[in-house]
């Protein structure tokens, strides 16, 4: 029997935000791959072979390839596999026939839900280790942005950048940090006021609404 790579979305962090199929697949896995946080949180089954994802993606792919000879490999990714995850790297290295994907809730989805906002017309942008064209961020009345952050592009620098792109100082900014965790925090402010607040960049989504 040919073995599969099962890419599982583990959601924004809390187990409460994972779908049952994801939890069941992880619990039954013989080979489990994920970040150190994911392995610590979910890799508790005795006898599981576990591999922590670090910076060397080629090493991750080599490990998966070796394990596929004898077992299915379950790869845990934060949020949803289809939204800025390891899935694309896996697809470049392995045949699609070897892949199975179990979706999860992205932090972006959770942020919009917490704010009670629709997101089907929002411009969703990742600035987490990425750059995007200013055309995607430029202001027009009624525009809504969802932004993933990093150390450089954070809760202070992003509003300042948007102001230069024509966004009004009074536009709403929701700083959504550590969504789904017990210490979850959502700060509602404005583009003009965000510069005066403490910088937040890790585990953070910004939702900006004009």
N, C-alpha and C positions, 0 to 999 in steps of 0.2 A: 504494500500500500504506500502511495506517495504521501509524504508528510507535508503539512501546511505551516505557513506563518500566519498567525492570528494576531492582528493588530487591534488592540483594545483601548478605547478611550476611557480614561479613568476620571474624567470630569475636572472641575476646578480645584478639588482638594479633599473635600469631605466625602466619606463613604455614602452619606445620605443622598448625594447627588450623582451616584453611579446607577446605571440601569442593571436590573437583575442578571441579564445575560452576560454582562461584563464581569460581575462578581463571580458568577458560576464558572466562567471560563478560566479566570485567574486561580480560583480554588482548585480546579481540576488539573491545572498545568503541571507537566513534568519538567518543563524548561521555561524559565521566566526571565525576561529581559526588561529592564526599566531603569529610571534614574535612582539614585541612592535613596531619595525620599520615597519613591514608589515601592522599591524593594523592601525598605524598612517597614512600610505601612502594610503591604499586602503579601510579602514573601515569607509567610510563616509556616507553610506546610513542610513537614519533615520529609526529607528525601528529594525535595525540589532542587534542580540545578539552577543556580541564579547567576545572572551576569549584570553588572552595573554599567550603564551607559556613561561614558566619559567623552572627552573631546575627540578621540580617535574613532571616527565613524567607520573607517575601513576595518578596524579591529572588531567592531560590533558586527559588521556584515560577515566577516570571516567566522566569527563564533556562531552566528545563526546558520551559516552554510554547513559547518561541521555537525551541528546538532540535528539538522534536518535529515541526516542520514538515518537516524534512529527514532526521532520524536517530532511531534508538532512543537513549534516554538511560539510562545505567547509573548508579544511585545507590548508593554504598557506605555502609553503616551498620554501626556496631560491634555485635558480638554477633549476635543474631538479629533480623531485621526486625520480628517480631511481639511483641517484648518491649521496650517503652519506646524506640521509635526514631522516625525521621522518617516512617515509613510512614503513620501516622495523618494527619499534615499533608498528605501527598501525596494520600491518599484523599479528603480534604475538598476538594481543588482540582481533581482530575481524575476522570474516569469509571473505574469498576472495570475496564471492558473494555480500558483502556489499560495496565493494571498486570500485571506478572509479578513474582513474589517467589521468590527463591532463599534458603533458610534458612541459618542459621549457628549456631555454638555460642555461647550466651550465657556471660558470665563466671559467672553463677549456676550453670549446668549444670556448668561446669568445676570450680568450687569444690566442689560436692557430690561430683563424681567423684574429685577429689584426696583428699577425706576418706573416700572409700569409703562414702558415705551415700546411701540412697534419698531422693528429694525429692518423691515423688508426694503425700505427705501433709503436706509442709512448708507453712508460711505464707510466701509469697514477697512481699516488700515493697520498693518503691523509696522511699528517703528522699533521693534525689538531686534536690534542688530541689523536693521535694514534702512534703506533710504527710499523715499517715494517722490514722485514728481509733485511740484507745488500745485499743479492743475487739480490733483485729487483733493487738495486741502483748501483750495481757494473758497472764499465766502460767497454765498448767495442766500437771499432770504428764505427761511424755512429749512435750511440744510441741517442735517444731523450727521455727526461723526462718531465713530467708535474706534478707539485707538489703543493698541497694545504698546506698552512702554518698556524702556530699559534705563540704564544708568544715565546715558547721555540724553535721551528723549524722555523726559519725566514730567511730573505734575507742574513744574515751574517752566521748563524750557518750551514745552509744547504750547501752552497758552500764549507765551510771548511770541512764538513763531506764528501762531494763528492771527494774532493781533496785527502783525506786519503784513499778513495776507488779506487784510481787510475785514476781519471779524470784529464786530462791535465789542467794546469793553464789557457791556452788560450781558453778553451771551452766557448761557448757563454752562457750567463745567461740573460734572459729577466725577469725583475722584473715588474710584471703587477699589478697595484694597483688601486682599486676603479673603476674597469672596468664598462663602460656604464654610469658612472656619469659625470657631467660637469667638475669635477676636476680629471678625469682619468689621470693616469700617467704610462707610460711604459719606463723603463730605460733599455737600452741594454748595457751590460757590459760583463765581463769575470769572471770565477771562481776566478782567481787571484786578480782581482780588486774589487770584491764584498765586501771583508772584509773592504775596505777603505771607503765604502759608508754608509750613514745613514741607520740604520736598519728599515726595513719595514716588518710588520707581519700581520696587520689586513687587511681584504678584499684583499688578495694578492695571486697571482698565480705565481710560478716560472716556466719558461720553460727553460730547459737546453739542449743544442745541441752540440755534439762533431763534 
